[in-house]
Amino acid sequence: MSNPSGQTASPGNAPAHTTTIKPTDLRGILQYVPRFQGQIFVIAIDGSIVADDNFGNLLVDIAVLRSLGIKVVLVHGIGHQLQELSALRGIPISNADGTGVTDAATLDLAIRASSRVAHLIMEGLTGSLLKAVITNAVRAVPVGIIKGVDQQLTGKVDRIDKELLNALIERQVVPLVSPVAFGPDGKSLRINSDLLAAEMAEALQATKIIYLAPNAGLEIEGDVTHEISVDALRSLVAEHPEKIADSSRSKAAHAIKAIETGTPRVHIVDGRVFDGLLNEIFSNEGVGSLVYGNDYQQIRKASRRDVRLIYNLTRNAVKREELINRTQKEIEKNIDQYFVFEVDEAVIACATLLYYADQPDVAEVGSVYVLPFYHNRGIGKKMVDYACLQAKERGVKRVLALSTQSFGFFTNVCGFQETTKETLPEARLKLYDDSGRNARVLFKILS
Ligand SMILES: CC(C)(COP(=O)(O)OP(=O)(O)OC[C@H]1O[C@@H](n2cnc3c(N)ncnc32)[C@H](O)[C@@H]1OP(=O)(O)O)[C@@H](O)C(=O)NCCC(=O)NCCS
C-alpha cells in the first residue's frame, strides 16, 4: 500500500523505504522534547485502524514517541473486528461499540475479537522493539439498567490499578489495555474504548489522549474542526448535536469527559494517514482535531463588583500613560468588555476585548495590564491569547491592538504586526485621532 509520501507500509515493521530526515526536521522536533519528556500520552486506537494498512507505520511512530521520553499507554477498540466476526460466523450482535446492551453471544465474540486485536498490536510492538504487556489493570462493574433496559454484560470502569500501570511505565514497558475488562468476580465485561481511554487518562494524569480514528478529525457542519475549546464543544453538543457528524459524536462526548476530569488536551487524528500522528504532535498546526481544556482558568469575565478593583489596579499605568485614562463610571459602563486574571481570588491583571458592530470580523484587545509583581510570568500573553481565542470563536478574523509603550510586547511576544491607522474601522479612527495619543496600530490575523 502506498501512502502520501510514496512509502510502502508494512504492518508491524518499519516502512520498506525510508525518506531522508533533514537536520532541520530534527531541530523542529527537538523543541518539543523538553515539553513532552516524562509526560503520559494515552493513545486510543480504533479497531478499524488496527486493520488498516497504515497500522505498522503508527507503531513505528509510537516507538519514536517512546524514544523521545514520552510515556505511552495504549488502549484499543474492537468494534470493526466484532462486526466482521459477527458477519463471518452469522451470529448477530446486540451492540458493536460497547455503548449499548452486550448479550452473552456478543461478549463471547468481543473476547475473541479483543484477543486477536491485542495479539496483532503485540506483534507490531515487538516488531518495533518495544516492550509491552497486556494487563488486567481495569476493574469493571456492570452498567446495570439504563432507561429501563438491562445493559447485561456492558461494563463501566470501577477501578484502575494505577500502581501496576505506573510500575510498567517506569520500567519502559508499554501497557496495552483492552476494551474487555474484568469484574470483581473475574468475569469479563465489555467497555467502550473511547470511554476507557478517558478513564485511563484521568487515573494516570495523562497530559493528552490521542484518538486514532478512521476519519480526519472532529467533523462539525461537514468540515474538520482543527481546534475547539471544550466550552465551545460542550455548548455544541448540548444545543446543536445535529451539527456534529455521527462518526464524531462518541469522540466529542469523550473528549469533553476527559477534559472535565483533568486531561488538558484531546486529539482526534486520522489513523489511516501516514505521519498523521507525528504531525499532530510535532507541528504547530496539527492535522487532526484538538479539543483543549481551559488553559485560562484563572481568567474570568469581569463583573460590576470588579469596577473599583480594575480602576485601582490600572491607576499607575494610566499615570505613566501606558494605558488610556478611564473613570470608574466609564469602566462600569463598559464592564462587559473586561476580563480579569485572578490569583488566590485577587485580581492581578485585566484586559478588554471590544467588537465593532459595523465590522464583525474585527475586534480590539486593549487595556492589558499586569501588576508589576507578576510581570514576566506569561500572564500578559495569556490575556492577549485568551482575547484572540474568544474573538476567534465569535468569527473574528483580525484582532487590533493600539499601543504607546508596549509595542515590543505585542509584536515579539504576542505575534502582532504593525499597520497604519487608516486600517482602523471608521468609528475607531475618529476616536484615535481625537485621543491625540498617537499610539502605534497593530494587528494579528486569526488563522
Ligand atoms: C505589557 C504587559 C501587559 C506584559 O505583561 P507580562 O505578564 O509581563 O507579559 P508576559 O509575561 O506574557 O511577557 C513578558 C515578555 O514581554 C516583554 N515585554 C513586556 N513589556 C514590554 C514592552 N513594553 N516592550 C517590549 N517587550 C515587553 C518582556 O520583556 C518579556 O519578554 P521575554 O518573554 O522575551 O522575556 C505588562 O508589562 C504591563 O502591564 N505593562 C503596563 C501596561 C501596558 O503597557 N499595557 C499594554 C497597553 S495595551
The ligand as an SDF file (V2000), in Angstrom:
LIG
                    3D

 48 50  0  0  0  0  0  0  0  0999 V2000
    2.9030   44.7100   28.8210 C   0  0  0  0  0  0  0  0  0  0  0  0
    2.4580   43.8200   29.9640 C   0  0  0  0  0  0  0  0  0  0  0  0
    0.9470   43.6400   29.8810 C   0  0  0  0  0  0  0  0  0  0  0  0
    3.1650   42.4790   29.8460 C   0  0  0  0  0  0  0  0  0  0  0  0
    2.7240   41.6330   30.8810 O   0  0  0  0  0  0  0  0  0  0  0  0
    3.5640   40.3520   31.3560 P   0  0  0  0  0  0  0  0  0  0  0  0
    2.6420   39.4850   32.1400 O   0  0  0  0  0  0  0  0  0  0  0  0
    4.8250   40.7480   31.9930 O   0  0  0  0  0  0  0  0  0  0  0  0
    3.8750   39.6570   29.9460 O   0  0  0  0  0  0  0  0  0  0  0  0
    4.4180   38.1930   29.6470 P   0  0  0  0  0  0  0  0  0  0  0  0
    4.9770   37.6080   30.8910 O   0  0  0  0  0  0  0  0  0  0  0  0
    3.3650   37.4540   28.9200 O   0  0  0  0  0  0  0  0  0  0  0  0
    5.5670   38.5300   28.6100 O   0  0  0  0  0  0  0  0  0  0  0  0
    6.7740   39.0140   29.0560 C   0  0  0  0  0  0  0  0  0  0  0  0
    7.6220   39.4200   27.8680 C   0  0  0  0  0  0  0  0  0  0  0  0
    7.0930   40.6610   27.3390 O   0  0  0  0  0  0  0  0  0  0  0  0
    8.1740   41.5770   27.2320 C   0  0  0  0  0  0  0  0  0  0  0  0
    7.6410   42.9200   27.4330 N   0  0  0  0  0  0  0  0  0  0  0  0
    6.8830   43.3450   28.4520 C   0  0  0  0  0  0  0  0  0  0  0  0
    6.6370   44.6550   28.3090 N   0  0  0  0  0  0  0  0  0  0  0  0
    7.2220   45.0450   27.1750 C   0  0  0  0  0  0  0  0  0  0  0  0
    7.3380   46.2850   26.4930 C   0  0  0  0  0  0  0  0  0  0  0  0
    6.7630   47.3590   26.9510 N   0  0  0  0  0  0  0  0  0  0  0  0
    8.0160   46.2830   25.3350 N   0  0  0  0  0  0  0  0  0  0  0  0
    8.6340   45.1990   24.8680 C   0  0  0  0  0  0  0  0  0  0  0  0
    8.5650   43.9980   25.4590 N   0  0  0  0  0  0  0  0  0  0  0  0
    7.8800   43.9290   26.6140 C   0  0  0  0  0  0  0  0  0  0  0  0
    9.1090   41.1700   28.3510 C   0  0  0  0  0  0  0  0  0  0  0  0
   10.4120   41.6470   28.1200 O   0  0  0  0  0  0  0  0  0  0  0  0
    9.0550   39.6490   28.2610 C   0  0  0  0  0  0  0  0  0  0  0  0
    9.8340   39.2310   27.1760 O   0  0  0  0  0  0  0  0  0  0  0  0
   10.5830   37.8010   27.1750 P   0  0  0  0  0  0  0  0  0  0  0  0
    9.4790   36.7710   27.2460 O   0  0  0  0  0  0  0  0  0  0  0  0
   11.3260   37.7860   25.9030 O   0  0  0  0  0  0  0  0  0  0  0  0
   11.4340   37.8030   28.4160 O   0  0  0  0  0  0  0  0  0  0  0  0
    2.8650   44.4370   31.3460 C   0  0  0  0  0  0  0  0  0  0  0  0
    4.2340   44.7600   31.2930 O   0  0  0  0  0  0  0  0  0  0  0  0
    2.0790   45.6410   31.7280 C   0  0  0  0  0  0  0  0  0  0  0  0
    1.0580   45.5330   32.4000 O   0  0  0  0  0  0  0  0  0  0  0  0
    2.5720   46.8590   31.3570 N   0  0  0  0  0  0  0  0  0  0  0  0
    1.9120   48.0960   31.6790 C   0  0  0  0  0  0  0  0  0  0  0  0
    0.6430   48.3250   30.8990 C   0  0  0  0  0  0  0  0  0  0  0  0
    0.8140   48.3070   29.3950 C   0  0  0  0  0  0  0  0  0  0  0  0
    1.7390   48.8990   28.8700 O   0  0  0  0  0  0  0  0  0  0  0  0
   -0.1240   47.6210   28.7170 N   0  0  0  0  0  0  0  0  0  0  0  0
   -0.1630   47.4900   27.2840 C   0  0  0  0  0  0  0  0  0  0  0  0
   -1.0440   48.5090   26.6920 C   0  0  0  0  0  0  0  0  0  0  0  0
   -2.4800   47.8470   25.9780 S   0  0  0  0  0  0  0  0  0  0  0  0
  1  2  1  0
  2  3  1  0
  2  4  1  0
  2 36  1  0
  4  5  1  0
  5  6  1  0
  6  7  2  0
  6  8  1  0
  6  9  1  0
  9 10  1  0
 10 11  2  0
 10 12  1  0
 10 13  1  0
 13 14  1  0
 14 15  1  0
 15 16  1  0
 15 30  1  0
 16 17  1  0
 17 18  1  0
 17 28  1  0
 18 19  1  0
 18 27  1  0
 19 20  2  0
 20 21  1  0
 21 22  1  0
 21 27  2  0
 22 23  1  0
 22 24  2  0
 24 25  1  0
 25 26  2  0
 26 27  1  0
 28 29  1  0
 28 30  1  0
 30 31  1  0
 31 32  1  0
 32 33  2  0
 32 34  1  0
 32 35  1  0
 36 37  1  0
 36 38  1  0
 38 39  2  0
 38 40  1  0
 40 41  1  0
 41 42  1  0
 42 43  1  0
 43 44  2  0
 43 45  1  0
 45 46  1  0
 46 47  1  0
 47 48  1  0
M  END
$$$$
